[in-house]
């Protein structure tokens, strides 16, 4: 009977973001059957598709049967028979002659990164890379099947390393998105209410003198109010550093060369964005995740010591 022996770890986000990585593979998987004793999973990857039956998980070992199936069948099963789904990008890295599979989760599980290592024996000795942190092998919350039913963002505020004070990750993420869209953001110190108004440098057509203007209520609420913290925007040098770090984090490729060349030339911001726009789907997704993670780190830094 096939047995799967694996151990799971949370990944240090900052170290992972700065780590050179191979190209990731997008995974979309859903669950036809999902209960504590057994799961039936359908997985669609970049090139292959599988149906997998897994038993209960006592410790690091579980029974597993997996079979490759046609893509058409897998997509029909995923779309018509799976009530819950998980989306992620998987990276395969070799460290000390051991394969580590690292999953960056997407959608409602965005922000979660888990590393797995498959072993021959439960007590097998191995060396863990420096970017792995707390072991979560026996923590059922982190099982993919459970993340499909109870996504990470529903319970992340209690456990997330990406938070400042008690601010939930979702709020940090919302602030990052609003600021990227050109808004100035203010966070209430106790309720964590987010108030946003257009940045006058990005939206010069806004009439700030209009007493009946659409942003009058928001401005009156936050301007001069000590209960709200204004989130400072990045300088151009900070944004440039993020682009540079992303380009250097890529494996050697034509895309990496084009991005570095864009940053070294005239009008680096415009040329970098042009290269990203014309890059492949994987590189685009990597950039958007990288940029959002760094934006969230920026918001965290702005809130340190102010709550």
C-alpha positions in Angstrom: 0.0 0.0 0.0 1.5 3.4 -1.0 2.6 5.6 1.9 3.4 9.3 1.9 5.8 10.6 4.6 6.3 14.3 4.6 7.0 17.2 7.0 5.6 20.7 6.5 7.0 24.1 7.6 6.0 27.7 7.4 8.4 29.8 5.3 10.0 33.1 6.3 8.5 35.5 3.9 11.3 38.1 3.8 13.9 35.5 3.2 11.8 33.8 0.6 11.1 37.0 -1.3 14.9 37.7 -1.6 15.7 34.1 -2.6 16.6 33.2 -6.3 13.9 30.8 -7.4 13.2 28.6 -10.4 10.0 29.1 -12.4 6.9 28.2 -10.5 4.1 25.9 -11.6 0.5 27.0 -11.1 -1.7 24.5 -9.3 -5.5 24.5 -9.2 -7.0 21.7 -7.1 -10.4 20.9 -5.8 -12.0 18.3 -3.5 -14.7 15.9 -4.5 -14.7 14.3 -1.0 -13.2 16.1 2.0 -13.6 14.7 5.5 -11.1 13.9 8.3 -10.7 10.2 7.3 -10.2 10.6 3.6 -10.1 13.1 0.7 -10.5 12.7 -3.1 -8.6 15.5 -4.8 -8.4 16.7 -8.5 -5.4 18.7 -9.4 -4.7 20.6 -12.7 -1.0 21.7 -13.1 0.9 23.3 -16.0 1.4 20.0 -17.9 -0.3 17.2 -16.1 -3.5 16.4 -14.2 -4.2 14.0 -11.4 -6.8 12.5 -9.2 -5.6 11.6 -5.7 -7.1 9.6 -2.9 -5.6 10.2 0.6 -6.3 8.6 3.9 -6.2 10.1 7.4 -2.9 11.6 8.6 -1.4 10.2 11.8 1.7 12.2 12.2 3.8 12.6 9.1 2.6 9.4 7.3 -0.6 8.8 5.3 -1.9 6.4 2.6 -2.1 7.9 -0.8 -3.1 6.8 -4.3 -2.5 9.1 -7.2 -3.3 8.6 -10.9 -2.7 10.8 -14.0 -5.9 11.6 -15.9 -6.7 13.5 -19.1 -6.8 17.3 -18.8 -10.4 17.4 -20.2 -11.6 15.0 -17.5 -9.7 16.9 -14.7 -11.1 20.3 -15.7 -14.7 18.9 -15.9 -14.3 17.3 -12.5 -12.8 20.5 -11.0 -15.5 22.7 -12.4 -18.5 20.5 -11.9 -17.8 18.1 -8.9 -15.5 20.1 -6.5 -17.3 22.2 -3.9 -14.0 23.7 -2.5 -10.8 24.7 -4.3 -7.3 25.9 -3.7 -5.0 27.9 -6.0 -1.2 28.1 -5.5 2.1 28.3 -7.3 4.7 25.6 -6.5 8.4 25.9 -6.6 10.8 22.9 -6.5 14.2 23.6 -4.9 17.0 21.3 -4.0 18.8 21.8 -0.7 21.4 19.4 0.7 20.4 16.8 -1.9 16.7 16.9 -0.8 13.8 18.2 -2.8 11.7 20.9 -1.1 8.3 21.8 -2.6 7.3 25.3 -1.7 3.7 26.5 -2.2 2.8 30.2 -2.5 -1.0 30.2 -2.0 -3.3 32.5 -3.9 -6.8 33.8 -3.6 -8.3 33.6 -0.1 -5.1 31.9 1.1 -2.8 34.5 -0.2 0.0 35.4 2.2 0.6 31.7 3.2 3.8 30.0 2.1 4.4 26.4 3.1 7.5 24.2 2.4 7.2 20.4 2.3 9.9 17.7 2.3 9.1 14.1 1.5 11.1 11.5 3.5 11.7 7.7 3.4 11.4 7.3 7.2 9.6 9.5 9.8 12.8 9.8 11.8 15.0 10.5 8.8 17.6 13.1 9.5 17.9 16.1 7.2 19.1 19.7 7.1 16.5 22.4 6.8 17.3 25.5 4.7 17.4 28.9 6.5 14.2 30.1 5.0 12.0 27.6 6.8 10.6 28.4 10.2 8.0 26.7 12.5 7.1 23.1 11.7 3.4 22.6 11.1 3.3 18.9 10.1 0.6 18.0 12.6 -1.4 21.2 12.4 -4.6 20.3 10.4 -5.4 24.0 9.7 -2.6 24.0 7.1 -3.8 21.0 5.2 -4.8 22.0 1.6 -8.2 20.3 2.1 -8.9 22.4 5.2 -7.5 25.6 3.6 -10.1 25.1 0.8 -12.9 25.1 3.4 -11.5 27.6 5.9 -9.1 29.9 4.0 -6.0 31.4 5.7 -7.4 34.9 5.5 -10.3 33.9 7.8 -8.0 33.0 10.7 -4.7 34.6 9.8 -4.8 37.6 12.2 -4.3 35.2 15.1 -1.2 33.6 13.6 0.2 35.7 10.8 3.8 36.9 11.0 2.7 39.7 8.5 0.9 42.0 10.9 1.7 45.1 12.8 0.3 45.1 16.3 -3.1 43.5 15.9 -3.9 44.8 12.5 -5.3 41.9 10.4 -3.5 41.0 7.2 -6.5 41.7 5.1 -6.5 45.3 6.2 -2.8 45.7 5.4 -3.5 44.2 2.0 -6.4 46.5 1.4 -4.3 49.6 2.3 -1.6 48.4 0.0 -4.1 48.1 -2.9 -5.6 51.5 -2.3 -2.2 53.2 -2.2 -1.2 51.5 -5.4 -4.4 52.9 -7.0 -3.3 56.4 -6.0 -5.1 56.9 -2.7 -3.9 58.4 0.5 -4.8 56.1 3.4 -5.6 56.7 7.1 -6.0 53.9 9.7 -7.9 54.3 12.9 -5.7 53.3 15.8 -8.3 51.2 17.7 -11.1 50.2 15.2 -8.7 49.8 12.3 -11.2 51.6 10.0 -9.5 52.5 6.7 -10.3 55.9 5.2 -8.9 56.8 1.8 -9.0 60.0 -0.3 -7.4 60.7 -3.7 -3.8 61.8 -3.7 -3.9 65.3 -5.2 -0.6 64.6 -7.0 -2.2 61.7 -8.8 -5.6 63.3 -9.3 -4.9 67.0 -9.8 -8.4 67.5 -11.2 -10.0 67.0 -7.8 -11.6 70.2 -6.5 -10.5 70.2 -2.8 -12.3 73.5 -2.2 -15.7 72.2 -3.1 -17.8 72.1 0.2 -20.1 69.5 -1.5 -17.4 67.5 -3.0 -17.5 63.6 -2.9 -14.5 63.4 -0.5 -15.7 66.1 2.0 -16.9 63.6 4.6 -13.7 61.5 4.5 -11.4 64.6 4.7 -13.3 66.0 7.6 -13.0 62.7 9.4 -9.3 62.2 9.2 -7.6 65.6 8.7 -6.3 66.8 12.1 -7.7 63.8 13.9 -5.1 62.2 16.2 -7.1 58.9 16.2 -6.1 58.2 12.6 -2.6 57.3 11.3 -1.6 58.6 7.9 0.3 56.0 5.9 3.2 57.6 4.2 3.7 56.8 0.5 6.9 55.3 -0.9 9.5 57.5 -2.5 10.6 56.8 -6.0 13.8 55.4 -4.7 11.9 52.8 -2.6 9.9 51.7 -5.6 13.0 51.5 -7.7 14.6 49.3 -5.1 11.6 46.9 -5.2 11.9 46.6 -9.0 15.6 46.0 -8.7 15.2 43.4 -6.0 12.6 41.6 -8.1 14.7 41.5 -11.2 17.7 40.2 -9.3 15.5 37.5 -7.6 14.7 35.9 -11.0 16.6 32.9 -12.3 18.9 33.6 -15.2 16.6 34.2 -18.2 15.9 36.6 -21.1 13.2 38.3 -18.9 15.7 39.0 -16.1 18.2 40.5 -18.6 15.5 42.7 -20.1 14.3 44.0 -16.7 17.8 44.8 -15.5 18.5 46.6 -18.8 15.3 48.6 -18.4 16.3 49.7 -14.9 19.7 50.8 -16.1 18.4 52.9 -19.0 16.5 56.1 -19.5 13.0 56.2 -18.0 13.4 53.0 -15.9 9.9 52.9 -14.4 8.2 53.1 -17.8 10.5 50.6 -19.4 10.3 48.2 -16.5 6.5 48.2 -16.6 6.6 47.8 -20.4 8.8 44.7 -20.0 6.5 43.3 -17.3 3.5 43.9 -19.5 5.1 41.9 -22.3 6.5 39.1 -20.1 4.9 35.7 -19.7 2.0 35.0 -17.4 4.3 33.4 -14.7 6.6 36.4 -14.6 3.7 38.8 -14.3 2.1 36.8 -11.5 5.5 36.7 -9.7 5.9 40.4 -10.0 2.5 41.3 -8.8 2.9 39.0 -5.7 6.4 40.3 -5.1 5.3 43.9 -5.3 2.2 43.4 -3.1 4.3 41.6 -0.4 6.8 44.5 -0.3 3.9 47.1 -0.3 2.5 45.3 2.8 5.9 45.3 4.4 6.0 49.1 3.8 2.6 49.6 5.5 3.7 47.4 8.4 6.8 49.6 8.8 4.7 52.8 8.8 2.6 51.4 11.7 5.4 50.2 13.9 5.3 52.0 17.3 2.3 54.0 16.3 -0.5 51.7 17.6 
